[in-house]
């Protein structure tokens, strides 16, 4: 799933050909894309968006934050 948000130049700069090539190997649910020529493009988009979430993490996003149990647990 993509967000359609354009990744920052920093996020795009962190992509490598090796990462894109590996991600371009289709997952079972992506098999319909095989032979379309879009495998590499899809891989670049997915990896760039993932990198964007890493580089510019949203502290309010439950999936984007790295929290410790002490951040959410009631302390005595």
N, C-alpha and C positions, 0 to 999 in steps of 0.2 A: 504494500500500500504506500502510495506516495502522497505528499502533502501539497504539492504544486507550489511550495514556497521555494524561491530561487536560493540555492546555497550561496554562502559568502565566498569571496575569492580565497580566503584562508582555507575553508573547507574543501574547495575544489583543488587547491594546491596540495592537499594531503593525500589525494588519490594517487595510486600507482598503477601502472599497466598490469603488474602482477595481480593486484587486488581485483581490478576490473576483469581480467581474464579468468580468474578463479570464480568470481561471482557470476560471470556470463555462462557458466555451466548451469544448465537449467535444473530447477527443483521439479519434483514430480507435478506439482500444481501449475507449473509454468510451461509444460510440454507443448501446449497449443501454440506457443510462440516460436517453436523450433522451425528454422528455415525462413523466418520472416525477415531476417537481417536486423532485427531490433534487439537481439540478445545483449549485445555490447552496450547499446544505448540504455536499455533498461538497467543493466548492471551499474553503469555510471550514475544514473539518476538515484538509484537505491543507495549506493555507497556515498554519494555526495550528500544526500539528505541525512544519512546516518552520521556522517562526519560533522555536518552542521549542528546536529543535536549534541554532539560531543564538544565541539569548539564553543558553541554559544548555548550552553544548557539553560533551560528555563527552570528556575528554582520552584515554580509553582506546578510544574509538570510531574506527576507522580512517577512516571517512567523515566524522566530525565534526571532525577536527583539521586545522589548516592547518600543515603541516610544511614544512621546508626540506630540501633534499638533505643538508645537513650534519647533520641530526638522525638520519639513518639510515645514512649512508655511513661506511665505515671511514676514519678520518683517519690520515694518515701520522705 
